[in-house]
Amino acid sequence: MSLEVSSGKDGTGTYLVIPVKRSIGSKQRLASELPDDVRQLVSRALASRMVRCAAEGWAPSRVVVVGDDVEITELCARLGLATLPDEGGGQSEAVRTGQLWCLERGATTLATLAADLPRVEAPDLRRLWEVAAQLPANSLAVIPDRAGSGTNGLLVNPADSNPFSFGSDSLRRHRENGERLGLHVSVLDLPHLAWDVDRPEDLVPPSSRLGEGAHPVVAWAKEIAALDRRPSSLEPPLGA
């Protein structure tokens, strides 16, 4: 069941931007381990799971997906999520593109999440929505990756703030940008949102005891590759 909200601190002005990279040619840092067609499969499966979780865990009318992958765009249409084209300027620019869409609709707090989080579940999105809806004014909350140097998500109030600087060592830059903008900066400890898939070592869950060369993310991606399933039949997250 999708979450809907009504007014004020109940989350009416709380919007979510999900930037989705084109799956073709994506995940180049995995090229040493996976051929292009498998990287494409993994990228699309991860994005598919994230948008399905967003459709269940957030108010769909307050979610926008920025990207050009045709299958993900079609999935979003079936789930009732808005989409915008990616102008190709990278993740930060994609978030700013979505930010403008949200501001036009009255956003007061903005959230953004990476699309490549294999452990994400709909309740994680519902919890994030609750946190974002209660985020005090002039605040920036950062969701770090499991290495503690990158950023898998941000919450910011006011929604027109521009702290976005994704990429290598982005956690430090987001802290600095938030402080420069006069925002109170905090870090959220959300384990299901900490594991993203960028490097070969990310193909095995942190707690996995599988042998060398085993890539459970790939097996998981193959299981959920079909994009025409009902949003209520979400597959279990990897490593749950």
C-alpha positions as CSV (number, residue, x, y, z in Angstrom):
1,M,0.0,0.0,0.0
2,S,1.4,3.4,-0.9
3,L,1.8,6.1,1.8
4,E,-0.2,9.3,1.4
5,V,-0.1,12.3,3.6
6,S,-2.1,15.5,4.1
7,S,-0.6,18.7,5.4
8,G,2.2,20.6,7.3
9,K,4.6,18.5,9.5
10,D,2.7,15.4,8.3
11,G,5.0,15.4,5.2
12,T,3.0,17.2,2.5
13,G,6.1,19.2,1.5
14,T,8.5,16.3,1.8
15,Y,9.6,15.1,-1.7
16,L,12.0,12.5,-2.9
17,V,14.4,12.6,-5.9
18,I,15.9,9.3,-7.2
19,P,18.6,9.8,-9.8
20,V,18.9,6.7,-12.1
21,K,21.9,6.3,-14.4
22,R,21.3,4.8,-17.8
23,S,21.9,1.1,-17.4
24,I,23.7,0.7,-20.8
25,G,27.4,1.3,-20.1
26,S,26.8,1.8,-16.4
27,K,28.9,0.6,-13.4
28,Q,32.2,0.9,-15.2
29,R,34.1,0.2,-12.0
30,L,32.7,-3.4,-12.1
31,A,34.1,-4.0,-15.6
32,S,37.0,-6.1,-14.3
33,E,34.5,-8.5,-12.8
34,L,31.4,-8.3,-15.0
35,P,30.7,-8.0,-18.8
36,D,28.6,-5.1,-20.0
37,D,25.3,-7.0,-20.3
38,V,25.6,-8.3,-16.7
39,R,26.4,-4.8,-15.4
40,Q,23.4,-3.5,-17.2
41,L,21.3,-6.2,-15.6
42,V,22.6,-5.4,-12.1
43,S,22.1,-1.6,-12.6
44,R,18.5,-2.0,-13.8
45,A,17.6,-4.5,-11.1
46,L,18.9,-2.2,-8.4
47,A,17.0,0.8,-9.8
48,S,13.8,-1.3,-10.2
49,R,13.9,-2.3,-6.6
50,M,14.4,1.3,-5.4
51,V,11.5,2.8,-7.4
52,R,9.2,-0.1,-6.3
53,C,10.2,0.6,-2.7
54,A,9.6,4.4,-3.2
55,A,6.2,3.7,-4.7
56,E,5.2,1.7,-1.5
57,G,7.1,3.7,1.1
58,W,6.6,7.3,0.0
59,A,3.7,9.3,-1.3
60,P,4.0,8.5,-5.1
61,S,2.9,12.0,-6.1
62,R,5.9,13.4,-4.2
63,V,8.5,11.2,-5.9
64,V,10.4,12.0,-9.1
65,V,12.9,9.7,-10.9
66,V,15.5,11.4,-13.0
67,G,16.9,9.1,-15.7
68,D,16.6,7.9,-19.3
69,D,16.5,4.1,-18.9
70,V,13.5,3.1,-21.0
71,E,12.5,0.1,-18.9
72,I,12.8,2.0,-15.6
73,T,10.8,4.9,-17.1
74,E,8.0,2.5,-18.1
75,L,8.1,0.9,-14.7
76,C,7.7,4.3,-13.1
77,A,4.7,5.0,-15.3
78,R,3.0,1.8,-14.1
79,L,3.8,2.7,-10.5
80,G,2.5,6.3,-10.7
81,L,5.9,8.0,-10.3
82,A,6.9,11.0,-12.3
83,T,10.1,10.9,-14.4
84,L,12.4,13.5,-15.9
85,P,15.1,13.1,-18.4
86,D,18.7,13.2,-17.3
87,E,20.7,15.9,-18.9
88,G,23.9,14.0,-18.5
89,G,25.6,16.3,-15.9
90,G,26.2,13.6,-13.3
91,Q,24.4,12.7,-10.1
92,S,24.4,16.2,-8.5
93,E,23.0,17.8,-11.6
94,A,20.3,15.0,-11.8
95,V,19.3,15.8,-8.2
96,R,19.1,19.5,-9.0
97,T,16.9,18.7,-12.0
98,G,14.5,16.8,-9.7
99,Q,14.8,19.5,-7.1
100,L,13.3,22.1,-9.4
101,W,10.4,19.8,-10.1
102,C,9.8,19.4,-6.4
103,L,10.0,23.1,-5.7
104,E,7.4,23.8,-8.4
105,R,5.1,21.6,-6.4
106,G,5.7,23.2,-3.0
107,A,8.5,21.1,-1.5
108,T,9.8,22.3,1.8
109,T,12.0,19.4,2.6
110,L,14.0,17.4,-0.1
111,A,15.3,13.9,0.1
112,T,17.4,12.1,-2.4
113,L,18.6,8.5,-2.5
114,A,21.0,6.6,-4.7
115,A,19.3,4.0,-6.9
116,D,21.9,1.2,-6.3
117,L,21.1,0.0,-2.7
118,P,20.4,-3.8,-2.8
119,R,19.2,-4.0,0.9
120,V,16.6,-1.3,0.6
121,E,13.0,-2.2,1.6
122,A,9.8,-0.2,1.5
123,P,9.8,0.2,5.3
124,D,13.2,1.9,5.0
125,L,11.6,4.5,2.7
126,R,8.6,4.9,5.1
127,R,11.1,5.5,7.9
128,L,13.1,8.0,5.8
129,W,9.9,9.8,5.0
130,E,9.1,10.1,8.7
131,V,12.5,11.5,9.5
132,A,12.4,13.9,6.5
133,A,9.0,15.2,7.5
134,Q,10.3,16.1,11.0
135,L,13.6,17.5,9.8
136,P,14.0,20.9,11.4
137,A,14.5,24.0,9.3
138,N,18.0,24.8,8.3
139,S,19.1,21.2,8.5
140,L,21.1,18.7,6.4
141,A,21.1,15.0,7.2
142,V,23.6,12.8,5.4
143,I,23.3,9.1,4.8
144,P,26.8,7.7,4.4
145,D,27.9,4.6,2.5
146,R,29.4,1.7,4.5
147,A,32.9,3.0,3.9
148,G,32.1,6.2,5.7
149,S,33.4,8.4,2.9
150,G,30.6,8.5,0.2
151,T,27.0,9.6,0.4
152,N,24.0,7.4,-0.4
153,G,21.4,9.9,0.5
154,L,20.6,13.4,1.8
155,L,17.7,15.1,3.5
156,V,17.7,18.9,3.4
157,N,15.4,21.6,4.7
158,P,14.8,24.1,3.2
159,A,14.3,22.2,-0.1
160,D,15.9,24.9,-2.2
161,S,19.3,24.5,-0.6
162,N,22.1,23.3,-2.8
163,P,24.6,21.3,-0.9
164,F,24.9,18.6,-3.6
165,S,28.4,17.3,-4.4
166,F,28.2,13.6,-5.1
167,G,31.2,11.5,-6.1
168,S,34.4,10.4,-4.4
169,D,34.8,11.6,-0.8
170,S,31.4,13.3,-1.0
171,L,30.6,12.9,2.8
172,R,33.3,15.4,3.7
173,R,32.1,17.8,0.9
174,H,28.5,17.6,2.0
175,R,29.4,18.4,5.6
176,E,31.5,21.3,4.4
177,N,28.8,22.5,2.0
178,G,26.1,22.2,4.7
179,E,28.2,24.3,7.2
180,R,28.9,26.9,4.5
181,L,25.2,27.2,3.9
182,G,24.5,27.7,7.6
183,L,22.8,24.3,8.0
184,H,22.9,22.1,11.0
185,V,24.6,18.9,9.7
186,S,23.9,15.4,11.1
187,V,24.7,11.9,9.9
188,L,22.0,9.2,9.8
189,D,22.9,5.6,10.7
190,L,20.7,3.5,8.4
191,P,22.3,0.1,7.7
192,H,19.9,-0.9,4.9
193,L,20.9,2.3,3.0
194,A,24.6,2.0,3.6
195,W,25.5,-0.7,1.1
196,D,25.7,0.5,-2.5
197,V,27.2,-1.3,-5.5
198,D,30.0,0.6,-7.2
199,R,33.1,-1.5,-6.9
200,P,33.9,-5.2,-7.3
201,E,34.0,-5.8,-3.5
202,D,30.5,-4.4,-3.3
203,L,29.2,-7.5,-5.2
204,V,29.3,-9.6,-2.1
205,P,27.3,-8.5,1.0
206,P,29.4,-7.2,3.9
207,S,28.3,-10.2,6.1
208,S,28.7,-12.8,3.4
209,R,30.8,-15.9,3.9
210,L,30.7,-17.0,0.3
211,G,33.9,-18.0,-1.3
212,E,36.1,-15.8,-3.5
213,G,34.5,-15.2,-6.8
214,A,30.9,-15.5,-5.7
215,H,28.8,-12.6,-6.7
216,P,25.4,-12.9,-5.0
217,V,24.3,-9.4,-6.3
218,V,24.4,-10.9,-9.8
219,A,22.3,-13.9,-8.9
220,W,19.8,-11.6,-7.0
221,A,19.6,-9.3,-10.0
222,K,18.7,-12.2,-12.3
223,E,15.9,-13.2,-10.0
224,I,14.3,-9.8,-10.1
225,A,15.1,-8.8,-13.7
226,A,11.4,-9.0,-14.8
227,L,10.0,-5.5,-14.4
228,D,6.3,-6.3,-14.9
229,R,5.6,-7.7,-11.5
230,R,3.1,-6.1,-9.2
231,P,4.7,-3.4,-6.8
232,S,3.1,-5.3,-3.9
233,S,5.2,-8.4,-4.6
234,L,8.6,-6.9,-3.7
235,E,11.4,-9.5,-3.6
236,P,13.3,-9.9,-0.4
237,P,16.4,-7.6,-0.2
238,L,19.8,-9.3,-0.7
239,G,21.4,-10.2,2.6
240,A,18.3,-9.8,4.7
